Amino acid sequence: MERLPLDHTPRKPSIRRIIWTDYPAFYATITPLVAWIVLLAWLPDWRGDGAVISVSSRPFFITLAAIVTVVGLSVLLYRLWLIFKLFRLGAQVRGKIASVEMRRDRGWVEFFYIFEHKEYTARIEVHRNAQTRALKVGELAALVVDRSRPQRAFIRDLYLH
C-alpha cells in the first residue's frame, strides 16, 4: 500500500461532524425532532374540522414521541461514546477505499486495511454530505481502528473538525 502520512497527535472528533456524517447518529438525532414537531403541529385545533389528533388519542401519540426520543437519544449517545472511545484508544492505520455507494441521503463506504499483520475490510454507513460524496474508490485514507475489535474502523478525517 502507498504511504500516507499519519498524524498521531491526539485529536478529538466533533459532535457536529459525527451527527452530520455518521448515519445512525444523524437518524437518531433527526427522528425524535421530527416526532415532536409533527406532534406539536397536530395537537392544536387549527383546522375548522378540529384537531388532527383527537383528545382521546393524544396520550398514545405523546407516549410514542417519548419512546422515539428515548430510543433516539440512546442510539446517539452510544454512537458518540463509541466514536470518541475509538479516537481516544484506537490505533491509526492507513487504508484504501474499496467502494462508495450513495443512495438519496445515505450511503456506505467500504475500505480495507492491515492491522497487526492481518487484512480487514470494514464498512460504515454515512450520511450523504459534501465530505462523503468526495470519497473516491482507490483513495488512501487515515483510519481509526478499534484495538479490541479490529474489524471495526472509521475514516478519521470524516469526524474531525
Steps between C-alpha positions, in 0.01 A plus 500: 500500500624851426625722777256741660629716783317431823455779750536334840428813701185437700203672340144484618213446263234767480148417624359706215708306245405166655130584474539637146712209371407185695160391365383316815584811707332730247184287489493467879511880524248587232230243581411633849501857365259407223278305742462800731456752218223290345336444839511868592370600156208256522391564859350848462154546356608698194254348257133577483429125531689471829843382604679239287568296816185451704505566872452130575801391292742771618652288782591230246676746268678676788619160629614405149699823465657442844600142408650617169693765694638252755602253228648773281699655783623156607627423150655846469678473836628153412637618164664805659653283774623244246660752265659706781634178657652386171666837444640493854611134517507378141793450270557711192573307183498564126220356296368503147142569400359196322149626419275799547126458452266796546121492494285801571608632841733218606760262377761242586874522480702181502874501555778256571805530719769300674509492879748288693604314181144397411283647227153626590207645310258738670185674386347811651161655438530872436267794450536643152678833522778683318774309682356154441416577136865596446627153597635306203569132446873430524565807713724459804351594835616528858292265714436459870479130590354345815790308656268250673280450191724572202219442251347827628655813352407852395648740246671746733465824305124467454450562873757773570424872480 
